[in-house]
Amino acid sequence: MSWAWNVAEHELAHHLPRRWAHSQGVADRASTLAELLGSQADLLGTAAVLHDVGYAPRLALTGFHPLDGARFLRDEHGVDERVTRLVANHSFALLEAEERGLREVLEAEFPLLKDQLLVDALVYCDMTTTPDGELTSARERVAEIVGRYGADSLVGRFIRRAEPEIYAAVARVEAAAGAQPR
């Protein structure tokens, strides 16, 4: 997984230090789910640190970071298909892709994984981490995103559509983690 940290740091740290801090926080959050995910913990950690790599200025070809990041990981690094599909679809990206007229493209290139717990776990990690890499609640994170982009912006519309799904995914992960033997 160190290669993933190196790639994310290389692409984000200099030009987008706050995005890099967020990515590190999301990866740290993923490490807290290692027991829950077992053999898939490294997969989640890899996707977590790479999930926003598509924001890197040199990678922003479509302007839709999940798609740009997944294409970069697939085409330039030959990354495992499960990782690219997680990156492409993180945090209900299909809904944002729809707002951007890219849903069919995203679904065709990077179909959503069927492993609900793994998909939910990445949502949980992303949506409970602030832009500065600190822990937060999903409700505070959604409010922060709406505040940053504006309620009527493309991202604001998307996040409000995704809001119930985000809360449900976070609740499923919290319930599953709470059900784990200690």
N, C-alpha and C positions, 0 to 999 in steps of 0.2 A: 504494500500500500504506500510505501514511501515515494514511489514513482508518481503516484497521484498527487501527493502533497507537493512534490517538486514541480509538476506541470501546473497545478493551480497557482502556486506561489509565483512561478515564472510569468504566467499570463496576467495575474491580478495585482500582485503586491505593489509594483511600481506605479502603475497608472490608476489603479482603483483600490487604494489601501483599505478603505472602509468595506468594500465588497470582499476583500481578502479576510478582514477581521470577521465578517459575517460567516464566510465559508469555513474558517477555522472553528468558530463557535458551533456551527451546524455539525461539523465532524466530531467535535468534543461531545456534543449532545448524543450523537450516534453511538459513541463508545459506552454510554450509560445503558444502552439497549443490548449490549453484547450477550448477556445471559439469555435474554428473551429470544434473540434471533439465532443463537447457536452458530451453526456452520455458515450462516448468511451474514454474520456480523461484519466480516471484512468487505463483503459486497456493499452493504449499507454504508460503511465508513468511506469506501472509495467513492461511491456516488455522492455522498454528503459533501466531501471536500471539493468535488468537481462540479457540483450541481449548477453553479453560477459562472462557470468558466466562459460561457458564451457572451458575457458582458464585456470581455476583453476587447478593446477597440479594434485590434487587428482581426478579430474573429467575427465581429458584428456585421455579417453580410446581409441577412434579412432584417436585422433589428429585433428579432425575436430570440432572446438568449437561450431558451431551452433547445430550440432547433439548431441554432448556430453552434452551441456547445456540443451537442450530440454529434453533429456532422464532423466537427473538428476532432473529437475523440475517436470517432470511427475512421475517418479518412486519413488523419495524420498520425494517429497513434495505434490504430488497430485494436482499440479497447474492446473488451468483452461486451457482447451484445446486451447482456442484462444490465450492465452499467450504463451503456448509451441509452437504452430504453428508459431506465430510471431517470437519467438526466433530462432526456427529452420530455418526459411526462411529469416531472416533479411538481408537486403542489397544484394539481388540477390544471396543468398547462393546456390541456385540450380545450378548456373553456376560453382561455386567452387566445389560443390559436384560432378559435372560431371568430372571436372579435376582430382578429387580424386577417381573416380570410385564408388562413393556413391550416385549418383543421384536417382537411383531406390529405395534405402533404405530410403533416406530422403523423397521422394515423397510418399512412402507407409506408413511410420510411421507418417509423419507430412505434410499432404497436405497443399498447399498454401491457405491462406484465400482468399475469393472472394472479400472482402471489399478493393477496390483499394486505397481509400483515407487513410485508416488505414495502409495498407502495405507501401504506399508511405511515410506516415508520419514518420514511423520508419526509412526508408531509409534517409529521410531528416535529422532527428535528428542525426543519426549515421554519415552521410557523410558531415555534417557541424559542426562537433566537432572534435577537434584535439586529439591526444593521451593524452594530458595533460588536457583535459576538456575545452579548450577554443573554442570560435567560429571561424569558418573559412569558406571559400567557398568550394563548392563541387570540383571545379577544383584543388584548393590547396590541398584538402584532398586526392584526387586520386593521385596527383603528389607525395605527402608525402608517400603514401602506396607503390607506385612503387619504389620510392627512398629507402625506408626502406628494402623492400624485394628483389628488383632487378627486372628488366623488364622481364627477362627470367625465373624467379622462378615460381612455381606453383601459388602463390598468385599474382605475377605480371601479369601472363597470364590471370588469372581470372579477375582481376580488370580492365585490358584493355578491355576484352570482355564485362564486365558489364558497362563500362564507359558511353556509350550512354544512357543506361537504367537508370543509376544513375542520370545523368543530367536531363533526362526527368521526373523522379519521383520528384526530387527537384523542377523543374519548375512547375509541377502540384500543389504541395503543396504551393509554393509561390503564384501562381495564385489564388488558392482557399482561402488562407489567406488574400490576397489583396482584394478579392471580398467580404469579410465579412464586415457587417456594423460596424462602430466604435461607 
